[in-house]
Every structure is written in structure tokens, then in C-alpha cells.
Amino acid sequence: MTVGEPKGRMGPRSCLLGLFALFVAGKCSYSPEPDQQRRLPPGWVSLGRADPEEELSLTFALRQQNLKRLSELVQAVSDPGSPRYGKYLTLEDVAELVRPSPLTLHTVQKWLLAAGARNCHSVTTQDFLTCWLSVRQAELLLSGAEFYHYMGGPAETHAVRSPHPYRLPKALAPHVDFVGGLHRFPPTSTLRQRPEPQVLGTVGLHLGVTPSVIRKRYNLTAQDVGSGTTNNSQACAQFLEQYFHDSDLAEFMHLFGGDFAHQASVARVVGQQGRGRAGIEASLDVEYLMSAGANISTWVYSSPGRHESQEPFLQWLLLLSNESALPYVHTVSYGDDEDSLSSTYIQRVNTELMKAAARGLTLLFASGDSGAGCWSVSGRHQFRPSFPASSPYVTTVGGTSFENPFRVTNEVVDYISGGGFSNVFPRPSYQEEAVTRYLSSSPHLPPSSYFNASGRAYPDVAALSDGYWVVSNHVPIPWVSGTSASTPVFGGLLSLINEHRILRGLPPLGFLNPRLYQQRGAGLFDVTRGCHESCLDEEVEGQGFCSGPGWDPVTGWGTPNFPALLKTLMNP
């Protein structure tokens, strides 16, 4: 006991010194994620308890510093009206700002060392620590945790997780945000293969969305490709234990890439490429990022969390915090229901996205494929927002369909397009005017009890999400649909714009939203027809939000008109 501590009470230091005796007894402990949903996802089954000697890889998110200053800097480097616009921070600058305090680093390392943790690896920003422990050690360290083997998903993915909450010593409360690798399961794909629409006659028609259809609709010419002379690059990230095959990409470009210059292969794979069957979603991401952002160097983050106890999305965030030179544009087709995630986890991930924005990275996330979503709260239906789509530091991409599915026509809402209002993040200032206008003028607003009108509203933009051709396992597959398709398309077009900016000596676009909202949809086709799906009940009857003039929570500001968007975004 230290001098000055009242008798009969434990101070932080004595909590740490008496770690195992006190911790196992349940004293001096707290739960970092008491609100984390621990229901088993549909399609997952338990295979029984993990062997006590089995090795686990757990990630400890250490408390960061100066987050208010980081937020201010993001605003300054992303706002075209700011003198700091485009003067992005380096990874080293970010590390200097957010690095945990020496006390945090010392306290957590001492605690882990005492528990027998080994092979601990940090990142450049020093705010994550990944260590190996046996199941027995981890269950002693994280009071309440019990590790089980699970299997689920279309690929029969294996995971080691704890269905119970874990607790940490109270002395660590100022130092650890959460521990990764206990609760969250790998995501599953929401891509759909829709039945082919029926049509009479074939004159002047197309038979599904291909790169040539996208280029025609969004007004790209054969000259709208990367120059191959810059350090410009783009990336997509996949967390589904799915893989793309080089041979599928080659076949796709042979079938659909004949009328524009393109790169023949992925420049870099980060993570491990499996040798099994290709996944449709992984194939889609690569094929359409590389055909929209044609002839631009492309990276693929391929299921970077490969151990059963790791969370692939969290491992991707760690990679961003450990690489100084990264692609300028990242497209991600990952999402979870906001309510399924702990508030601690969701806020910390949002900070990681803010770190990326400070560095000038453009992060595009799919808005989801469940419309407004739906869940029951205290016996009443509410819409169900998705995260990271709802983060104020990413550009979220919704989905559209052609008005006539066989003609390159105007676009309408794709009814699956995710969108709505966050229940976690307040509305950011950059979208105040646009969202207020929508809420005050839309003739088809759902009842106010269904959504949080003051929350961060999404999506920000949209692109075609319906009826794509994909080559996977050497087979051309038609009518694949989802915002997993629209996201790499929009990302590829932003990469082309970055190419022009770099050639002119301008910085890359970085975090796009402040500029996007200031420009009020300039360079985008406004989508004004259609509504997306929601709760099937008597009050809303399956209808969520509807599109309208200007911004709306179904298609954002609209879909890209490339020449106009290029002109708009080439202004310094």
C-alpha cells in the first residue's frame, strides 16, 4: 500500500501489485465493453471450449492523447477554405500527437509481462499492442472471459472468441480502451445475385453492368485512365476470408477491358492470399476498382487478420498505423450494425479513421445493403444504422439502379442502398446545411421515432450497385448487386482525379466530405427518384427514406459525372 492511501481501500498501484489475487477475486476490476453485443451471429456454431494451451493473439488498444487537437487538424487540412488545406500530417506527425503517455505504456507493458504475454508487437503510433498468450493465461488476465472455437459463414471460417464479457483491473481504466479478439466475429458478405430482369427485344440494350457501361454512364473517355508516371495508388480491403485470383482478373479484363488501358495485375497484396476458390466479393472489388481507376497501381488488403483469434478489420487498422507510405484511396466493403458494437470500440475505431483523414487518405465505405435497416427497441421498431458507414470521417457510398435495367439511362434508388442517421455520432458541421434542408423539405419522411434526426447522416455519394458482371473461378457471373460494387467504382474515379491533381502539383484529395458538402453536389448526377427498404410493419410498410433534390440519406449527393467532377475537384 502506498503512503497516503486510506486503510481498507486499494489505490491503483496496489491493484496492479496484487493483480492476480485481487483480479480473480473480482475486486478492483472494470468492464471496458459492457455494452458489446455477444449474441452468436446467424450461421455460426460453437465447436466447444478452446484448449487451455492453445495460443491466442490479442490486441490491446492503448489510450491515446490529444484527440481534440487531432480533430481540429483534420478539419484544417480537409477544408478548402483553410490555409492548411492539403497540408497533411505524416504518420510520424500523427504518432507524435496521439502516442500514449509514458505512464500508459509502462503500466500496460508491466501488466502484460507479469501475465506471461510474449512476442508483443506495437505499431508506429504505439497505441496498439498485439501479444501472444495461451488460452489459460488470457482467461486469467481477462477475468470472465472463456474462449470457445466457432465456425460459420459461407466459407466455414473458424474463429476463437469469448461469449462472456471480460474485465480488467481498475488501475488500467485510464490506459486501455478495449481488447480485440474476444467478441467481434468476421463479417459475412451481403452481396446478392438477383434474377435477370425480363425484357422484350434487344436493340440498343446492354445485358448487365460492365466497365464499358460504367464508363458510358459516367462519361469517361478512353483517355480517362492513369498515366503510369506518378506514385498514385489505390487499394481495396477485404475481411471475408475471400480471395481474388490473378487469372480471374486477366479473364475479366480480356472480356470487358478491351477499350481502355489498364494494369494486368495487382501491384501489391498485403496479407495472405488463399489458394482455395475465389470469392465473388473479393473478385468484384479488385475487378471494378482496377477498371474504374484504370491503369493505376492497386493494392489489395487480403484478410489481414489470419489467426483465428484476430479481428481482420482491426488488423487492417493496425496496418494503417504502421505504414508511412500508403495508397491515397481505400475502398472498404465492411460494416456492422452500430448497436452490435460497444461504445468504447466504436469510438476508438472512429479515432483510427480520423487519424487516416489527418494523413490525407480518402476512405470510402459501402453504405450497406439493408436500406434503412430495422430492429426492435423496447417493443418498437427503429431503423438500424451501420458502422463504419456512419463515421463522420469516411465518405460513404450508396447504391443506384438504372431506370431501365437494360439501357444506360438515368439512375434511381437501388432499394437495398444503406442510409440513415447515426445513433452514436452527432451530425458533423460540414453537413449541417444539407441535412437540415432535407429534413425540412422531404415530403416522405418516416415518423421521427424511427431515426435520430440529429445524428451523422449517410451516405455522402452513390454509384450503380445493381446488375454487375463479375468473373470468379474462371466463370463470368451476371447480376451481382450491392454497395460493395458501387464503392470501388466511386473510389476508382477519385483515383483518376488524384492522378490529375498530382500531375499538376496539387495534393491528393484526402478526406473528401468537407469539400463535397461545400460544393453542394457539383459534378454529380442528382438522383431524385426512389426509396429504400426498411421495417415491414404497419406504420412504414417497408419504406425507409426517399431520395429528392440535393442531398438525401439514400444516395447522398448523387452519382459521378466524371468530367464535371474532375473540373470541380481540380480547383486547388
Secondary structure per residue as TSV (DSSP state, phi and psi in degrees):
chain	resnum	aa	ss	phi	psi
A	1	M	-	360.0	136.0
A	2	T	-	-84.4	158.9
A	3	V	T	-60.7	136.1
A	4	G	T	94.2	-8.8
A	5	E	-	-81.8	130.7
A	6	P	-	-61.3	146.0
A	7	K	T	-63.7	145.2
A	8	G	T	84.5	-4.8
A	9	R	-	-123.1	148.5
A	10	M	-	-102.0	126.7
A	11	G	-	-84.4	171.7
A	12	P	H	-55.7	-39.5
A	13	R	H	-67.3	-43.1
A	14	S	H	-70.0	-27.0
A	15	C	H	-59.8	-44.4
A	16	L	H	-69.9	-41.5
A	17	L	H	-65.9	-36.8
A	18	G	T	-96.6	36.0
A	19	L	H	-47.1	-63.5
A	20	F	H	-73.2	-41.3
A	21	A	H	-61.8	-47.4
A	22	L	H	-72.8	-39.5
A	23	F	H	-67.8	-47.4
A	24	V	H	-64.5	-32.3
A	25	A	T	-73.3	-9.3
A	26	G	T	89.1	4.4
A	27	K	-	-87.2	163.5
A	28	C	S	52.3	35.0
A	29	S	E	-126.9	160.1
A	30	Y	E	-143.5	160.4
A	31	S	-	-105.8	114.1
A	32	P	S	-68.7	-26.7
A	33	E	-	-130.6	59.7
A	34	P	T	-65.1	-23.4
A	35	D	T	-98.9	9.9
A	36	Q	-	-69.5	125.2
A	37	Q	-	-68.0	129.1
A	38	R	-	-118.0	18.3
A	39	R	-	-68.2	142.1
A	40	L	-	-68.7	127.6
A	41	P	-	-61.6	151.7
A	42	P	T	-55.7	137.3
A	43	G	T	89.4	-3.9
A	44	W	-	-102.0	141.9
A	45	V	E	-130.8	150.4
A	46	S	E	-83.6	137.8
A	47	L	E	-105.7	7.8
A	48	G	E	107.0	173.6
A	49	R	E	-64.0	146.3
A	50	A	-	-75.4	148.4
A	51	D	-	-63.4	133.5
A	52	P	T	-57.1	-26.8
A	53	E	T	-94.1	-0.7
A	54	E	-	-65.2	144.2
A	55	E	E	-87.4	136.9
A	56	L	E	-120.6	149.2
A	57	S	E	-112.0	113.2
A	58	L	E	-115.9	145.3
A	59	T	E	-114.4	125.0
A	60	F	E	-104.3	118.4
A	61	A	E	-88.1	109.5
A	62	L	E	-85.7	144.6
A	63	R	-	-61.9	131.3
A	64	Q	-	-95.8	169.4
A	65	Q	S	-117.7	160.9
A	66	N	-	60.1	36.7
A	67	L	H	-70.6	-30.7
A	68	K	H	-65.0	-41.4
A	69	R	H	-65.0	-39.3
A	70	L	H	-60.4	-43.1
A	71	S	H	-61.2	-41.8
A	72	E	H	-63.5	-39.9
A	73	L	H	-68.4	-37.1
A	74	V	H	-59.4	-45.2
A	75	Q	H	-61.7	-42.2
A	76	A	H	-66.9	-41.9
A	77	V	H	-82.2	-11.6
A	78	S	H	-106.4	-9.9
A	79	D	-	-97.1	116.1
A	80	P	T	-57.9	-20.9
A	81	G	T	-83.9	-3.8
A	82	S	S	-92.0	141.9
A	83	P	T	-63.9	-16.9
A	84	R	T	-94.4	5.7
A	85	Y	T	-55.6	129.6
A	86	G	T	79.9	-4.0
A	87	K	-	-92.6	75.9
A	88	Y	-	-72.9	157.5
A	89	L	-	-82.0	147.6
A	90	T	-	-81.1	167.8
A	91	L	H	-59.4	-36.9
A	92	E	H	-66.6	-38.1
A	93	D	H	-60.7	-45.3
A	94	V	H	-63.4	-42.7
A	95	A	H	-60.7	-42.8
A	96	E	H	-60.5	-33.7
A	97	L	H	-79.0	-47.9
A	98	V	H	-100.7	-8.4
A	99	R	-	-47.7	132.7
A	100	P	-	-57.6	156.1
A	101	S	-	-66.4	156.2
A	102	P	H	-55.2	-35.8
A	103	L	H	-63.6	-43.0
A	104	T	H	-61.8	-47.6
A	105	L	H	-60.6	-44.8
A	106	H	H	-66.6	-45.3
A	107	T	H	-63.0	-47.1
A	108	V	H	-68.4	-42.7
A	109	Q	H	-63.3	-40.4
A	110	K	H	-64.2	-42.4
A	111	W	H	-63.1	-45.7
A	112	L	H	-68.1	-38.8
A	113	L	H	-61.8	-42.7
A	114	A	H	-63.6	-28.1
A	115	A	H	-85.8	-6.1
A	116	G	T	92.4	12.7
A	117	A	-	-63.7	145.8
A	118	R	E	-141.7	167.9
A	119	N	E	49.5	47.4
A	120	C	E	-79.6	134.2
A	121	H	E	-127.0	134.2
A	122	S	E	-102.8	-174.1
A	123	V	-	-123.0	173.0
A	124	T	T	-56.3	-38.6
A	125	T	T	-80.4	-5.5
A	126	Q	S	59.9	15.3
A	127	D	-	-101.2	5.2
A	128	F	E	-131.4	143.4
A	129	L	E	-134.8	119.7
A	130	T	E	-109.5	125.7
A	131	C	E	-132.1	157.9
A	132	W	E	-103.5	134.9
A	133	L	E	-142.7	156.6
A	134	S	E	-76.1	161.4
A	135	V	H	-56.2	-41.8
A	136	R	H	-60.7	-46.6
A	137	Q	H	-63.9	-42.0
A	138	A	H	-64.7	-37.8
A	139	E	H	-71.9	-28.6
A	140	L	H	-73.2	-40.6
A	141	L	H	-69.6	-39.4
A	142	L	S	-111.5	84.6
A	143	S	B	-54.1	131.1
A	144	G	T	98.4	-21.9
A	145	A	-	-72.8	141.0
A	146	E	-	-138.0	120.6
A	147	F	-	-93.6	134.3
A	148	Y	E	-127.7	156.5
A	149	H	E	-88.8	138.7
A	150	Y	E	-131.4	157.3
A	151	M	E	-139.6	141.0
A	152	G	E	-176.6	177.8
A	153	G	T	83.1	164.3
A	154	P	T	-58.6	-32.4
A	155	A	T	-90.2	8.3
A	156	E	T	50.9	52.3
A	157	T	E	-67.4	143.1
A	158	H	E	-102.8	143.4
A	159	A	E	-146.5	149.2
A	160	V	E	-110.7	121.1
A	161	R	E	-144.3	164.6
A	162	S	-	-109.3	125.9
A	163	P	S	-80.2	-2.1
A	164	H	S	-113.5	152.6
A	165	P	-	-66.4	153.1
A	166	Y	-	-113.2	158.2
A	167	R	B	-128.0	150.2
A	168	L	E	-121.4	159.1
A	169	P	E	-58.8	140.0
A	170	K	G	-57.8	-28.3
A	171	A	G	-62.0	-19.1
A	172	L	G	-92.1	-4.3
A	173	A	T	-54.3	-40.4
A	174	P	T	-79.2	0.1
A	175	H	T	-120.8	-25.2
A	176	V	E	-123.9	125.5
A	177	D	E	-78.7	-50.7
A	178	F	E	-163.1	170.9
A	179	V	E	-116.1	123.5
A	180	G	E	-90.8	142.8
A	181	G	S	110.0	11.6
A	182	L	S	-108.1	-43.3
A	183	H	S	-117.1	-44.2
A	184	R	-	-78.4	131.1
A	185	F	-	-93.1	154.6
A	186	P	-	-56.9	144.2
A	187	P	-	-74.0	164.5
A	188	T	-	-118.0	155.6
A	189	S	-	-73.1	143.8
A	190	T	-	-109.8	8.6
A	191	L	-	-59.2	145.5
A	192	R	E	-125.0	145.8
A	193	Q	E	-107.3	108.6
A	194	R	-	-86.4	155.3
A	195	P	-	-64.8	146.4
A	196	E	-	-66.8	128.8
A	197	P	-	-63.5	152.4
A	198	Q	-	-91.5	138.9
A	199	V	-	-149.0	147.1
A	200	L	S	-100.0	130.8
A	201	G	-	78.6	157.7
A	202	T	-	-132.8	5.7
A	203	V	T	-68.2	125.2
A	204	G	T	72.3	16.3
A	205	L	-	-104.3	157.5
A	206	H	-	-111.0	162.2
A	207	L	S	-114.7	40.2
A	208	G	S	128.1	163.9
A	209	V	B	-81.3	125.1
A	210	T	-	-130.5	172.5
A	211	P	H	-54.2	-37.7
A	212	S	H	-67.9	-34.9
A	213	V	H	-66.1	-44.1
A	214	I	H	-61.7	-44.3
A	215	R	H	-66.9	-34.3
A	216	K	H	-70.1	-46.9
A	217	R	H	-63.9	-40.6
A	218	Y	T	-97.0	11.8
A	219	N	T	64.0	41.8
A	220	L	-	-93.0	143.0
A	221	T	-	-101.3	173.9
A	222	A	T	-62.1	-22.2
A	223	Q	T	-82.3	-10.6
A	224	D	-	-85.2	74.9
A	225	V	S	-142.1	167.5
A	226	G	-	-66.0	152.3
A	227	S	-	-82.3	-21.1
A	228	G	S	76.2	7.4
A	229	T	S	-113.8	1.6
A	230	T	S	-115.1	174.7
A	231	N	-	-91.7	20.9
A	232	N	-	-65.6	139.5
A	233	S	E	-153.0	163.9
A	234	Q	E	-140.5	163.5
A	235	A	E	-148.6	151.4
A	236	C	E	-123.3	153.0
A	237	A	E	-125.0	135.6
A	238	Q	E	-127.5	137.0
A	239	F	-	-126.6	22.2
A	240	L	S	-102.6	13.3
A	241	E	S	55.3	32.4
A	242	Q	-	-109.8	155.5
A	243	Y	-	-135.8	152.6
A	244	F	-	-98.8	158.4
A	245	H	-	-115.8	135.3
A	246	D	H	-55.8	-37.1
A	247	S	H	-66.1	-33.4
A	248	D	H	-67.9	-41.7
A	249	L	H	-61.3	-42.8
A	250	A	H	-63.5	-42.5
A	251	E	H	-66.1	-40.9
A	252	F	H	-59.8	-48.2
A	253	M	H	-67.3	-32.6
A	254	H	H	-63.8	-42.0
A	255	L	H	-76.4	-40.8
A	256	F	H	-123.0	-4.3
A	257	G	-	-111.2	20.9
A	258	G	T	-73.8	-17.1
A	259	D	T	-106.5	16.3
A	260	F	S	-152.7	149.9
A	261	A	-	-68.1	138.5
A	262	H	-	-151.1	163.6
A	263	Q	-	-87.3	146.5
A	264	A	S	-82.9	-19.1
A	265	S	S	-152.6	163.9
A	266	V	-	-70.0	135.0
A	267	A	S	-73.2	-35.9
A	268	R	E	-154.5	134.1
A	269	V	E	-108.5	123.7
A	270	V	E	-104.7	117.2
A	271	G	E	111.6	-166.6
A	272	Q	-	-110.5	134.9
A	273	Q	-	-93.1	119.2
A	274	G	-	-71.4	162.0
A	275	R	S	-101.2	2.4
A	276	G	S	-81.2	-159.2
A	277	R	-	-66.2	147.0
A	278	A	-	-71.7	151.5
A	279	G	-	-98.9	144.0
A	280	I	H	-61.7	-42.4
A	281	E	H	-67.0	-42.8
A	282	A	H	-62.3	-41.1
A	283	S	H	-64.0	-44.1
A	284	L	H	-59.4	-48.7
A	285	D	H	-56.3	-50.5
A	286	V	H	-67.7	-45.8
A	287	E	H	-64.6	-38.9
A	288	Y	H	-89.1	-26.0
A	289	L	H	-65.2	-40.9
A	290	M	H	-80.7	-14.8
A	291	S	H	-97.2	-30.0
A	292	A	H	-77.1	-50.1
A	293	G	T	-90.3	61.8
A	294	A	T	-67.5	139.6
A	295	N	T	65.8	27.2
A	296	I	S	-115.4	136.2
A	297	S	E	-55.8	130.7
A	298	T	E	-126.2	132.4
A	299	W	E	-104.9	153.1
A	300	V	E	-127.3	123.8
A	301	Y	E	-90.7	110.6
A	302	S	E	-109.6	100.8
A	303	S	-	39.5	62.2
A	304	P	-	-64.8	-19.7
A	305	G	-	-93.3	94.7
A	306	R	-	-95.4	-21.2
A	307	H	S	-78.0	147.4
A	308	E	T	-60.6	-22.9
A	309	S	T	-93.8	-1.0
A	310	Q	S	-93.4	154.3
A	311	E	-	-102.1	114.4
A	312	P	H	-57.2	-40.6
A	313	F	H	-65.0	-40.9
A	314	L	H	-64.3	-38.0
A	315	Q	H	-64.7	-35.1
A	316	W	H	-63.4	-42.1
A	317	L	H	-62.3	-37.9
A	318	L	H	-63.6	-39.9
A	319	L	H	-61.2	-40.1
A	320	L	H	-62.2	-33.0
A	321	S	T	-83.6	4.9
A	322	N	T	-131.0	6.6
A	323	E	-	-123.4	121.9
A	324	S	S	-73.4	-38.3
A	325	A	S	-110.0	112.7
A	326	L	-	-127.7	157.9
A	327	P	-	-56.8	151.1
A	328	Y	S	-76.8	-29.6
A	329	V	E	-121.5	131.1
A	330	H	E	-125.1	129.4
A	331	T	E	-113.6	134.6
A	332	V	E	-134.8	130.2
A	333	S	-	-109.2	46.7
A	334	Y	-	-117.7	142.3
A	335	G	-	-164.2	152.9
A	336	D	E	-133.1	155.1
A	337	D	E	-63.0	132.8
A	338	E	G	-51.7	-43.4
A	339	D	G	-70.5	-12.3
A	340	S	G	-85.9	-5.5
A	341	L	S	-112.8	145.8
A	342	S	-	-69.7	150.6
A	343	S	H	-63.4	-34.3
A	344	T	H	-63.1	-45.8
A	345	Y	H	-65.9	-45.1
A	346	I	H	-66.7	-37.7
A	347	Q	H	-69.9	-37.5
A	348	R	H	-70.3	-41.5
A	349	V	H	-62.1	-39.1
A	350	N	H	-60.1	-38.1
A	351	T	H	-64.0	-38.5
A	352	E	H	-63.1	-38.2
A	353	L	H	-68.9	-34.2
A	354	M	H	-66.3	-38.8
A	355	K	H	-59.8	-41.7
A	356	A	H	-64.6	-41.1
A	357	A	H	-62.3	-38.7
A	358	A	H	-63.1	-28.4
A	359	R	T	-87.7	0.8
A	360	G	T	84.3	20.5
A	361	L	-	-87.0	138.6
A	362	T	E	-97.1	111.8
A	363	L	E	-105.0	119.8
A	364	L	E	-111.7	127.4
A	365	F	E	-117.3	141.1
A	366	A	E	-64.9	141.2
A	367	S	-	-78.8	-10.5
A	368	G	-	105.2	166.6
A	369	D	S	-122.7	29.2
A	370	S	S	-123.6	25.0
A	371	G	T	59.9	-133.1
A	372	A	T	-77.4	-11.7
A	373	G	-	74.0	172.2
A	374	C	-	-161.4	137.7
A	375	W	E	-153.3	167.7
A	376	S	E	-106.6	126.6
A	377	V	E	-121.8	115.8
A	378	S	T	51.7	41.3
A	379	G	T	83.0	-0.5
A	380	R	E	-118.7	141.9
A	381	H	E	-74.2	143.2
A	382	Q	E	-140.3	158.1
A	383	F	-	-71.3	158.6
A	384	R	-	-125.8	95.2
A	385	P	-	-68.2	157.5
A	386	S	E	-113.2	147.6
A	387	F	E	-125.8	140.5
A	388	P	T	-82.3	4.3
A	389	A	T	-53.4	-31.8
A	390	S	T	-87.5	0.5
A	391	S	-	-67.4	137.3
A	392	P	T	-73.6	-2.8
A	393	Y	T	-110.0	13.1
A	394	V	S	-126.1	160.1
A	395	T	E	-99.1	118.8
A	396	T	E	-100.6	135.1
A	397	V	E	-112.7	120.0
A	398	G	E	-90.7	-168.6
A	399	G	E	-132.3	150.6
A	400	T	E	-133.6	166.5
A	401	S	E	-126.2	159.5
A	402	F	E	-71.1	143.4
A	403	E	S	-57.6	-42.7
A	404	N	S	-111.2	114.9
A	405	P	T	-62.3	-13.5
A	406	F	T	-110.1	4.6
A	407	R	S	-127.8	150.3
A	408	V	-	-80.7	88.8
A	409	T	-	-118.0	-170.9
A	410	N	-	-61.3	158.6
A	411	E	E	-102.1	149.6
A	412	V	E	-125.6	172.7
A	413	V	E	-62.0	134.9
A	414	D	-	-84.6	121.6
A	415	Y	T	-60.1	-17.9
A	416	I	T	-84.3	-11.8
A	417	S	-	-54.2	118.9
A	418	G	-	-68.2	145.8
A	419	G	-	178.7	158.6
A	420	G	E	154.9	-145.9
A	421	F	E	-134.3	131.4
A	422	S	E	-66.0	144.4
A	423	N	E	-95.6	-0.3
A	424	V	E	-112.8	-48.3
A	425	F	E	-100.7	130.7
A	426	P	E	-69.0	161.4
A	427	R	-	-62.5	123.4
A	428	P	-	-71.0	154.2
A	429	S	G	-61.9	-31.6
A	430	Y	G	-64.1	-21.6
A	431	Q	G	-112.0	10.8
A	432	E	H	-55.9	-50.8
A	433	E	H	-64.5	-46.2
A	434	A	H	-64.7	-44.7
A	435	V	H	-71.4	-39.9
A	436	T	H	-59.6	-42.2
A	437	R	H	-62.4	-43.6
A	438	Y	H	-62.0	-47.2
A	439	L	H	-64.7	-29.1
A	440	S	H	-89.6	-14.1
A	441	S	H	-119.5	-16.6
A	442	S	-	-67.6	128.7
A	443	P	T	-81.2	-4.4
A	444	H	T	-125.0	37.1
A	445	L	-	-70.2	136.2
A	446	P	-	-66.6	164.1
A	447	P	-	-55.6	143.6
A	448	S	G	-63.5	-20.8
A	449	S	G	-70.3	-12.7
A	450	Y	G	-87.1	-14.9
A	451	F	S	-152.7	160.8
A	452	N	-	-95.4	94.7
A	453	A	T	-62.4	-16.8
A	454	S	T	-95.4	3.2
A	455	G	E	-85.4	166.5
A	456	R	E	-56.2	124.4
A	457	A	E	-99.4	143.0
A	458	Y	E	-148.6	160.8
A	459	P	-	-80.3	178.6
A	460	D	S	-100.1	-33.1
A	461	V	E	-144.9	-177.4
A	462	A	E	-153.8	171.4
A	463	A	E	-159.8	172.2
A	464	L	E	-55.7	134.7
A	465	S	-	-130.5	8.7
A	466	D	S	-124.2	129.4
A	467	G	S	83.2	37.1
A	468	Y	E	-82.7	148.7
A	469	W	E	-92.6	133.3
A	470	V	E	-133.0	142.4
A	471	V	E	-103.5	122.0
A	472	S	E	-142.5	128.4
A	473	N	T	56.4	41.4
A	474	H	T	69.5	8.0
A	475	V	E	-113.7	124.0
A	476	P	E	-70.6	124.7
A	477	I	E	-116.2	124.6
A	478	P	E	-94.5	164.9
A	479	W	E	59.8	39.0
A	480	V	E	-84.4	133.3
A	481	S	E	-136.2	147.7
A	482	G	S	152.7	160.4
A	483	T	H	-70.6	-8.0
A	484	S	H	-64.7	-17.9
A	485	A	H	-89.4	-43.4
A	486	S	H	-67.1	-30.7
A	487	T	H	-67.2	-50.6
A	488	P	H	-65.5	-28.7
A	489	V	H	-64.4	-49.5
A	490	F	H	-63.7	-40.0
A	491	G	H	-62.2	-41.3
A	492	G	H	-61.7	-39.4
A	493	L	H	-67.3	-36.9
A	494	L	H	-65.3	-33.7
A	495	S	H	-63.8	-37.9
A	496	L	H	-63.2	-39.4
A	497	I	H	-67.3	-40.2
A	498	N	H	-57.9	-38.0
A	499	E	H	-57.7	-46.9
A	500	H	H	-63.3	-40.6
A	501	R	H	-65.5	-42.6
A	502	I	H	-64.1	-42.6
A	503	L	H	-63.4	-26.4
A	504	R	T	-92.6	2.8
A	505	G	T	83.1	16.4
A	506	L	-	-95.8	156.0
A	507	P	-	-71.6	158.2
A	508	P	-	-62.9	166.7
A	509	L	-	-63.1	-34.6
A	510	G	-	66.7	-152.5
A	511	F	S	-68.1	115.9
A	512	L	-	-84.8	-24.6
A	513	N	H	-59.7	-45.4
A	514	P	H	-56.5	-41.8
A	515	R	H	-69.4	-42.1
A	516	L	H	-57.5	-45.7
A	517	Y	H	-75.5	-33.2
A	518	Q	H	-62.8	-33.7
A	519	Q	T	-85.9	-2.3
A	520	R	T	50.9	44.0
A	521	G	T	84.7	9.5
A	522	A	T	-59.4	135.4
A	523	G	T	85.1	7.6
A	524	L	E	-125.4	146.1
A	525	F	E	-78.6	121.2
A	526	D	-	-75.5	125.8
A	527	V	-	-99.5	116.2
A	528	T	-	-118.9	2.9
A	529	R	S	-124.2	134.0
A	530	G	-	112.8	158.0
A	531	C	E	-131.5	157.7
A	532	H	E	-104.1	172.8
A	533	E	E	-82.2	162.4
A	534	S	-	-159.7	-143.8
A	535	C	-	-68.4	133.0
A	536	L	-	-88.5	83.1
A	537	D	S	-139.6	177.0
A	538	E	T	-70.7	-24.4
A	539	E	T	-78.5	-48.8
A	540	V	T	-107.1	-14.2
A	541	E	T	53.2	42.5
A	542	G	T	82.2	1.4
A	543	Q	E	-104.3	130.4
A	544	G	E	-95.9	-120.6
A	545	F	E	-91.2	158.6
A	546	C	E	-119.3	150.6
A	547	S	-	-77.7	163.5
A	548	G	-	-165.6	-177.7
A	549	P	S	-60.4	137.7
A	550	G	S	80.0	-156.2
A	551	W	-	-70.4	144.8
A	552	D	B	-149.4	159.2
A	553	P	T	-84.5	33.2
A	554	V	T	-126.3	-45.7
A	555	T	T	-125.8	11.2
A	556	G	B	60.0	-135.1
A	557	W	T	-81.7	-10.9
A	558	G	-	123.4	-164.0
A	559	T	E	-110.4	158.5
A	560	P	E	-74.9	132.9
A	561	N	-	-106.3	93.6
A	562	F	H	-52.7	-49.9
A	563	P	H	-60.5	-39.0
A	564	A	H	-71.5	-38.9
A	565	L	H	-67.6	-40.4
A	566	L	H	-58.9	-47.2
A	567	K	H	-61.5	-42.8
A	568	T	H	-64.7	-41.8
A	569	L	H	-90.0	0.3
A	570	M	T	-87.4	-11.9
A	571	N	-	-62.7	136.6
A	572	P	-	-54.3	360.0
